[in-house]
Amino acid sequence: MTEIPATLGLGPQQVGALLDAARHAPSSHNTQPWRFRLTPTVIELHADLLRRLPLSDPEDTAMRLACGAALFNLRIALLGAGIRPRVTLLPDPAQPQLIAAVRSGGRTLITPEIERLLRVVAARHTNRHPFTDVAVAAPEQDALRRAALAEGAWLHIVHEPVRRTELQTLAARAHHTQMADPAFRAELAAWTGGTAERDDGVPASAGGPMPEPQDHWVMRDFSAGTAATRVAGKDFEAEPLIAVLSSHLSGRTAEVQAGQALQRVLLTAAADGLAVSFLSQIVEVPATRDSLRRLIGGDRPPQVVLRIGHGWPVPATPRRQIAGLLLPA
């Protein structure tokens, strides 16, 4: 068994708690594309290039978003340990897979808000199942917007019926574009509908029911076709809250920052008892991503599209063992 080294003045058990928090970040198809190098003074977060999704994520945007989400979890776990994190994003141009270097900025006290988010890190799960028809209240929407702003991003909630109809059309167009590609279907199948023995990917138990023709927002099947017999005839909600997370700038650094904002939004939602899933196809297909940018105003690149509502508890997706996430020092 690989021993977890001490770092930033913390012992192996405390460092293990940091990495446990980081590995509970979301990632496309639950690929968990991150690894860590620990030295006495630095925690390095690296993208795991062996876990790329070349068909759905050829530019590695989703990979950097996922690593940004893991970085946010690491940051708040450090705050929970009494350490102010000092973060340098993409510190070495010669190592593009090196996403962040995290050092100690001294001792600090955790705030009640960060403590609240830290409590739901392990409990937060992507919910691919139908939600109830209970609307997300205005104060809850405001809290989600504030969470994005706190990390330098913007959460655009799509309320207008005309824009929702346009967005629904983009979602369907992107879905059909992807599913017409046999290579994309093979990539999706490789990461979804798996069994309990895997420590990555989306198992059938967490995949949700099979979308049906009347389900206009949720169209992607994560169960490898097994859901039809598990949950037959169950409709998804007709009017979920739809939100688009966008960054102020474009590029690799902006994507890592957007990933941190994404995770703050997701944890805020979890702390408020909300369920969230992703409408990833809209930003994965270049044509619909460009149309989405114009739809929300045109001046901010859209990074993530979220479906938000009130749901029921769902199974967790598996997580890689911490030992397998460590790079040699």
N, C-alpha and C positions, 0 to 999 in steps of 0.2 A: 504494500500500500504506500502511495506517495505521501510523504510527510509535508504538511503545509508549513512553509517557513514563516517566521515572524517578519513583520514589516510595519513601518510608521509607528514604532513603539508599542505595537500590539502583539500579543502572543498568538500561537497557532490556533487556539480555539476561537479567539476573537476574529482573526483573519478568516477562518472558515465561515463565520457568521456573515462577514462582508461578502464573500464570494457566493454564499447561499442566496443572499438578497439579490446580487447582480444576476445570477442565473435564472431568476424568476421573471425576467423581462420578457415581453412578447417578441416574436419574430415571425416573419412570413413562413407559413407551413410548419412553424415550430422547429426551424432548422437550428436555432441557438448558435448563430455564427460568431462566437466570441471565444477568446482565450486570454489568459492573464500571465504576465511575467512579474514575479515578486522579487524585489531586492530590499535591503534594509531601509531604504529611503524612498522608494518609488513603487507604485502599482501601475503596471502598464496594461492597457486594454488593447488587444489586437483583434482585428477581423480574422476569422477562420476561413480562408479562401477555399478550403476544401468543401465548404458548405454553401457555395454560391448557387444561385438559381439562374442559369444563363438564359433560359427562355423567358421567364416572367420578370427577371431583374438583371438585364444585360449590363446595365451601367452600375450595378451594385448599390443603387440608391436605397433599396429596402434593407440591405445588409448594414449600411451606415446608420439608417434609422434605428434598427434593432440594437446596434452597438451603443447608440446614443441613449436608448431606453435603459440598457444595462448600466451605462455610466450614471444615469440619474439614480438608479437604485443603489449603486455603490456610494454615490455622494451622500444620500440620506442615511445609509447605514453607517458611514463614517461619522456623520453628525450625531447619530445615536450612540456612537462610541466615544463622543466627546472631542472629536477631531474636526477642525475646519478644513475641508478639502481644498487644495490649491491645484487647479486643473489646467493643463496645457493641451489644447486640441491639435491633432495632426502635427506633432512636434518635429518630425523628421521627414523631409521630402523624399529621402532615399528609402524610406520604409512606409510606403502608402498604406500598408495594412496596420500600421501602428495608429490607432484611433485617438488615444489619449494617454497622457502621463499624469498620474495623480500623486501629489505630495502632501505632506502635512503643513497646514498653515497655522498651526498652534492649537491650543485647547479652546473649546467653546462649549456653550450650553445649548441643548436642543430646544427648539421652540415647540409650543403645543401643536402647531400646524404640521410641522415635519414629523413629530411623534405620531400624529394621527395618520399620516400617509404611510409611515413605516410599519404601522400595525397591520396594514392590509396588503403588504407586498406579496406575501405567499398566498393570500386568499384571493387575489385578483386573478380571474381567468377570462379569456375570450369566450363569449357566450354565443355560440352559433345556432342556438335553439330559438324558437319563437318567443317573443316578448308578449306581455299583456297589452291591453289597449289603454292603460293608464298613461296619461301624458307626463312628460318630464316638466316639472314645475319651473316657473321663471327663476326663482332663487337658485335652483340647481343648475340651470343653464348659465346663469351669471357666474357661479362658482367655477364652472368648466372654462368659461372665457378667461376668468382671472388666472386660472392655473396656466393656461397657454401664455398669457401675457407675462407672467412671472418668469418664464423661461425664454422670453424674446420671440414668441411666435403669436399667431393670430388664429382664433377659432371662429370660422364663419358658419353660423347656423342657418341652414337653408329653410326659410319659412314660406316664402312666396310660392303660391301654387304653380305659377307658370315656370318658375325656375326648378321646382321639384319635378315637374313633368319633364323638363329638359334633362335634368340629371338622371331621371329614371331611364330615359331614352339612351343616354350615354352609357349607363350601366349595362343595359341590354346589348348595345352595340359592341362594347368592349368584351362582354362575355362571349358573344357569338364569334367575334374575331379570334379570341384565344382558343375556343373549343373547336374551331375549324382547323387548327394546327395540330397534327398528330404528335409532333415533338413536344408541344406544350402539354398535351394530355398525358403523355408518358411521364413528363416531369411532375405533374400534379399527382399522378398515381403513385409515383415513387415515394412521396412524402405524406400521403393521406390514406385513411382507411386501414391503418396498421393495427397490429396486435399489442397486447400489454407487454410483450417481451422487449419492445423497442424503447430506447430512452430518448427518442426524438420523434419528430413528425407528429401528425394529428391522428390519434387512434380513432377507430370507428366510434367508440363510446363517447368521444368529445365532438364528433363531426356534425351532430344535429340531424334533423330529418331531411329527407330528400325534398328539395324545392320542387314545386309543382307549377303549372302554367299560370295560375292565379297569383303566384308570389312574385311581385314585380321588383322588389328590392333585393332579396336574397336569391341568387341563381346558382351559385357554385356548390357542388356536392363534394363534401369532405369525407364521405364515408366509403368511397370506392364502390358505390352502388349497393351497399348493404342496408342503407337506411330505409329503403322502401318497405322492407318487412319489419323493421323495428318501430317506425312511427308512420303509419299509413294515414293519408288524408288530413294531416295537420297543417293548417294554414299558418303562414307567418303573418305578423301584424301588418295592417295596411298602411299605417302612418307612423313609422318610427321617427324619432328625431334624427335628422341627418346633418352632420357637421363636417366641415372641411378644414383640416389643419394646414396652414400655409406658413412659410417662412418669409422673412422680409428680403432675404437675398437668396441667390442660387449657388450651387457648388457644394463641394464635399464638406466643408466646415459647416455650412448652413444645414446640411442634411443631418449631421451629428447633433447640432443644436436642436433641430426640429424633433429628433428622436427623444431628447431629454424633455422637451415640451410635451410630446406625446405621452410619455410615461407619467408625467405630472398630471395630465388630464385624466388618464386612465385610473390612476390611484385616487384622484379626487372623486371620480365617478364611483369607484368601488367603496370608498369611505362613506359616500352618500347613498349606498345601496342600489346603484344603477348598474345595468348590464350593458356591455359594449361588444360589438364585433366590427369587422372591417369589410368595406366594399373595395377591395384592393384592385380589382380589374380596371377600374376607371383610371387609376394613375399608372397602371402597368402598360397600358396601350398608348403609345405616343399621341395618336390622333385625338383620342378622347381626353387625355390629360391636357392637351392644348385647348380643347373646347371647354374643359372645366375651368381652366385659368381665366378664360374670357367670361365664363358664367359668373364667377365670383368677383369680377372686377378687373382682372387683367394685369394688375401690378404686383401680385405676389404669387410665386410658384406653389401650386398645391402639392402637398406631400402625402397626405393621408385622408381618406374618406371614412367616416365613422358612422355606424348605426347604433343609436343609443336609446335605451328604454328601461322598462322594469321587467325583469325576468325571474326565473327560478334558479336555484343552485344547479350547477352543471359539473360534470367530471373535469378534473384537472388534466392537462396534457403532461406527459412525462418530462423529466429534466435529466440532463447528463450529470454524471458523477463529477464532483469537484476535482478529483484527482485527474480526470481526463481533460480538464480545462487549463491545467498548468503547463506553461512553457518552461524549458530549462532556464535557470537564472544566468 
